[in-house]
Each structure stands twice: as structure tokens, then as C-alpha cells.
Amino acid sequence: MTRMGDVLAGFHAAWEFESDSVLIRYERGIRTPKLFQALGERRIPLEAISGVTLTPGKRGTVVLHAEPRPGADPLMEAAAGQLKEGCDPYRLVLPADKETLAEYYADELRALLKRDDEPAERFLVPAPEVPLQFKAYDGKASFDGRTVNFRWFWTGASSAKWKAGDQSFPVSELTGVEWRSPEVFEGHLRLLREAPPFQPVQADQDPAAVVFGLGYGPVHESLPFAAAVLAAVKQRGATAVVPAVAAPRRDPADIAERIRHLGELHQAGLVTDEEFSVKKAELLAEL
């Protein structure tokens, strides 16, 4: 790179070239993809890039694309190829009149890359910062760096999830995540465990999964969440990312509403007498 700190600005983002990395700053605006706004900025080490291309874009544009090395970025690993082209954080779209300048930077980058196509042994790009949370269709997911919590919504959760109760999954018990984009049918986030019991095929029946829906679990919220969990799982032998925070006491009105809904499931025959008594006692203990 000729000068450290050179900047190439395009639509929705600007790339700052440094001796060992590319700092990508995403714009904030109505037309900027929400995922970019959620990411804010990302520093991509050159060792996390396997190649660079420059191709014609749509409507008088060119696209500079850094190809991420497999296994280097938790966000791209969690996405597993499901991101739409316009939401790819490694694409920089530029006006066609910047093609010569873009080609110059592409050549400069290529000269610095080691062209290592082998999967990285560890994540090289920082994961989104915790704590993180989002609302799915059937529950609220939260992650503090150590534990993933699912709290079910009585309006959306299946009877199977209500029977199982709210869930907490320490990172030490997880092996990975399965993210299915909310923009496709049956979108969900499922936590993968080392020795799970029988795992239902349908995510709406699995207490280790939350289901997405229209307006629930959007990409810009659920994907960074999945990436942060995936990164923590891979680094679970290290010190926790954040200190544990004591769980707040539950709202009595919320407990009463959950007991009421549990009673409806009991009357409908979806919950046995024993299950009703046990779960009711658990809820009352949270007051």
C-alpha cells in the first residue's frame, strides 16, 4: 500500500487501507442496509482475505470485493452463504468513474495477500460485541458472552416450548449455531449442543431454537447475535467476554400472565397435572 490511511469511499461504506488490514466504516442512512448500520465498522486483517476482485456492477457502478478466507470471520461463517448480494459486508460499490482508482487499490491489495485458501484455524475478524438480544416470533433471545437465554412469548411459543420452560445454555455446552435467514421459509436460530436429547426436526418444537417471522429476528439483529455466539463457542476455553450480570427479578404481572396461559394449556389437555404443578411452582419461585 503506497500510503497508510488511504481511503476509498463508495456507496454505503468507505475502506481505509492500512499496512496489515482494511478498516471498513459503514454509513448510516435510509438506503444503507440495516446490517451495515448494525456492524458500524469492522477491521479486516489481510490474513483474513483470500482474494480481491473488481467487476462491473448495476447502473453505472463497479464492485470491489474482498473474498473472505474460510473460517476467518464468524459473521460469514454463521451466514453460511445466505446473505443477499446487497448485504455482503465485503462488497464496496463505487461509481463507474472510480474504476481506475478501484483497480489500483485492488492491485495493491493483491500484492499484499498471501493467497491462503486454507480455512483459518481461528477467527481472525472480531465478532460483534456483547451483550446482544433480539425478539424472535416465539421468544426473546439474549446473550451476555457466557450464556444464551431464550424466554418464550405466550403468544408465539409452542406447547412443547412452554412445557420445557425458559432456557439457558452456557457456551461451554454448545458446539455451534445453525442460522437460517428470516428472509426464507422456516428461518430460525438453533443452538447446537454436544450431547443433546432427541432434537425435533421443526425449530418451533425445539427448546434450543427460536423461530423467526415477519419482523421477528431480522438479519441485522439475529445474524450478529449468531456470529457472537459462534465466536464464543470457538473460544469457550478462554476467559468470558463480559462479567456475569445478576438476572433481574421478574415482573409479577408477567408471571401471572404466564401462569394464566399455562392454565389454558392444562385445561386444553396439552399439559398434564404434574407438568402444570411443576411449572407453576417454578414460575412462582421467580417472584
ABEGO torsion letter per residue (X at the ends): XABBGBBBBBBGBBBBBBAABBBBBBBBEAABBAAAAAAGBBBBBAAABABBBBBBBBGGBBBBBBBBBBGABAAAAAAGGABBAAABAABBBBBAAAAAAAAAAAAAAAAABAGBABBBABBABBBBBOBBBBBBAABBBBBAGABBBBBBBAAABBAAAAAAEBBBBBAAABAEBBBBBAABBGBBBBBBBABBBBBBABAAABAABBBBBBGBGBAAAAAAAAAAAAAAAAAAABBBABBBBBBBBBBAAAAAAAAAAAAAAAAAGABBAAAAAAAAAAAAAAX
